[in-house]
Each structure stands twice: as structure tokens, then as C-alpha cells.
Amino acid sequence: MTIKRRITADERLLDVAHREEWKQKAAWRVMKIQAEFVEGFDTLEAAELGNAVGVYGSARTGVDGDEYKLGIELGRKLGEAGFSVITGGGPGAMEAANRGAADAGVKSVGLGIELPFEQGINPYVDIQLDFHYFFVRKVMFLKYSCGFCALPGGYGTMDELFESLTLVQTEKVGKFPIALIGVDYWGGLVEWLRSAMVREGKISPDDVNLLLVTDDLDEAVEHMKRGRE
Ligand SMILES: CC(C)=CCNc1ncnc2c1ncn2[C@@H]1O[C@H](COP(=O)(O)O)[C@@H](O)[C@H]1O
């Protein structure tokens, strides 16, 4: 099946090719962005998520592999520990974590995003939001989670991870545990943080300790409990 490419709201806002259109419709777009914030806050306040953990991870994780099983297990263990689970609502690792949360009977949230090639929200989400703008969606992740777990992922996962890390490092958010699940996958990145960023003085040695890197899901869940109210 071929999926038709569509122009997204983010693209219209950011792409220089749409500058003329932006000039004419700037005020309307700002209102649309505002409406997206209002809708997000309203829905997630009404959802009464309690303590929730954001789970990031690849949209491309296959349903038949060990990584997908790991995602289900993580969602389930977080749920059993009393956390709601928030993901991007897409396929792969997001779907796995939502599935585990649904198995555990806790609230399973999907912050969906409009993309040029729409994939749709995964079926294990019970509270669904659909965003046009990545930046609005990121605020929701951060406002309604008390910690994050990152399963192996690509650029999208990195973006979400480093946004969270920057906010913790700059003390914009307080206690906010972050766990990277998968020593083999993440070990090289953490090694590079030490050998390049710390060595060149771009971050302090303690900044690396803002990340827990583990294969042990129980350890990750215990770590998340440090972010609870
Ligand atoms: C196969 C494909 C491109 C599907 C896209 N469908 C998606 N649906 C929802 N969130 C997404 C999607 N792609 C990326 N993201 C966001 O970026 C992260 C995954 O990006 P990546 O696959 O690691 O880089 C997720 O945590 C999610 O919040």
C-alpha cells in the first residue's frame, strides 16, 4: 500500500517555501497553536493521569522482535508500579509501551502527531490526542510526565531525550529521572558524551550522571519512582 504524502501544519509554519502564505495567515496560525495548547492541557488535566512516565522509542521497532517485547514489559512494569504511560502514540516501541500499560490496566496515553505519511494511532492507546505541532506536543510530554524512559530509537527519540536532558541540566525542571534502556544500544552514546563532551568541557562530568543506562527494567522503574510527587 502506498501512503499519499500530505503537507503538514508544522511544515506550513516552518518551511521557507510557505512564507507568503504565512504572512497572510499568521494570526490564524497563532490561534491554531494556542488552540492546540488548550486542547492538550484540557484533555490531560481531565484525564487525571497521576504520576506518569513518558516512554520514547523507535517508530520502526518490529512487532516480532525482542525490543518490542521489552517495550511491552516496560509498559507493564511501569503500570504495575502505579504509573500511567505516555508515548507518541505511534507504532513500534511506542505501541509496545502502550500495550504493556493497557495490560497492566493503567492509563495509556498517545500524543499523536500529524506526519506527511500518516500511520495512525496504535490500538493500545486509551487517551488520544492529535497534534499538528511537534513543539506543542513536547510541552505535553514534559508537563504530564514525572520521568522518562528511552527505548532504542532514532532521531525522534534523540530529540525528545535531549530536550528532556537540557531541561534537567538547566534546572528548568526539578527531579526528573531519565533512563536509557539497552546498554548495548546506548553505551556508545554515553561513552561519546564522556570522551568528547566532558573532555572538551562542553558539559560537566556530573551531567552524564543525569542518565541511568540499564538493561534491568526493575531498576529503570525504581529510578522513575524518584520523580514521583
Ligand atoms: C515509521 C514512521 C516514520 C512512523 C512515524 N510515526 C510516529 N508516530 C508518532 N510519533 C512519532 C512517529 N515517528 C516519530 N515519533 C516521535 O519520535 C519518537 C520516535 O522517533 P524515532 O523513530 O526514534 O526517530 C517517538 O518517541 C515519537 O514521540
The ligand as an SDF file (V2000), in Angstrom:
LIG
                    3D

 28 30  0  0  0  0  0  0  0  0999 V2000
    7.5370    4.6100   10.6050 C   0  0  0  0  0  0  0  0  0  0  0  0
    7.2310    6.0380   10.9180 C   0  0  0  0  0  0  0  0  0  0  0  0
    8.1030    7.0850   10.2950 C   0  0  0  0  0  0  0  0  0  0  0  0
    6.2230    6.3530   11.7720 C   0  0  0  0  0  0  0  0  0  0  0  0
    6.0200    7.6750   12.3110 C   0  0  0  0  0  0  0  0  0  0  0  0
    5.0620    7.6990   13.3460 N   0  0  0  0  0  0  0  0  0  0  0  0
    5.1910    8.3480   14.5030 C   0  0  0  0  0  0  0  0  0  0  0  0
    4.0940    8.4650   15.2650 N   0  0  0  0  0  0  0  0  0  0  0  0
    4.1620    9.0800   16.4600 C   0  0  0  0  0  0  0  0  0  0  0  0
    5.3030    9.5850   16.9700 N   0  0  0  0  0  0  0  0  0  0  0  0
    6.4210    9.5090   16.2480 C   0  0  0  0  0  0  0  0  0  0  0  0
    6.4230    8.8970   14.9750 C   0  0  0  0  0  0  0  0  0  0  0  0
    7.6710    8.9840   14.4790 N   0  0  0  0  0  0  0  0  0  0  0  0
    8.4210    9.6100   15.4280 C   0  0  0  0  0  0  0  0  0  0  0  0
    7.6900    9.9120   16.5060 N   0  0  0  0  0  0  0  0  0  0  0  0
    8.1860   10.5490   17.7590 C   0  0  0  0  0  0  0  0  0  0  0  0
    9.5980   10.4050   17.7910 O   0  0  0  0  0  0  0  0  0  0  0  0
    9.9890    9.2590   18.5440 C   0  0  0  0  0  0  0  0  0  0  0  0
   10.4300    8.1370   17.6180 C   0  0  0  0  0  0  0  0  0  0  0  0
   11.2130    8.6230   16.5860 O   0  0  0  0  0  0  0  0  0  0  0  0
   12.3610    7.6900   16.0090 P   0  0  0  0  0  0  0  0  0  0  0  0
   11.6750    6.5300   15.3580 O   0  0  0  0  0  0  0  0  0  0  0  0
   13.2130    7.2990   17.1700 O   0  0  0  0  0  0  0  0  0  0  0  0
   13.1020    8.5640   15.0260 O   0  0  0  0  0  0  0  0  0  0  0  0
    8.7980    8.7950   19.3420 C   0  0  0  0  0  0  0  0  0  0  0  0
    9.0670    8.7120   20.7360 O   0  0  0  0  0  0  0  0  0  0  0  0
    7.6730    9.7690   18.9740 C   0  0  0  0  0  0  0  0  0  0  0  0
    7.3180   10.6290   20.0120 O   0  0  0  0  0  0  0  0  0  0  0  0
  1  2  1  0
  2  3  1  0
  2  4  2  0
  4  5  1  0
  5  6  1  0
  6  7  1  0
  7  8  1  0
  7 12  2  0
  8  9  2  0
  9 10  1  0
 10 11  2  0
 11 12  1  0
 11 15  1  0
 12 13  1  0
 13 14  2  0
 14 15  1  0
 15 16  1  0
 16 17  1  0
 16 27  1  0
 17 18  1  0
 18 19  1  0
 18 25  1  0
 19 20  1  0
 20 21  1  0
 21 22  2  0
 21 23  1  0
 21 24  1  0
 25 26  1  0
 25 27  1  0
 27 28  1  0
M  END
$$$$
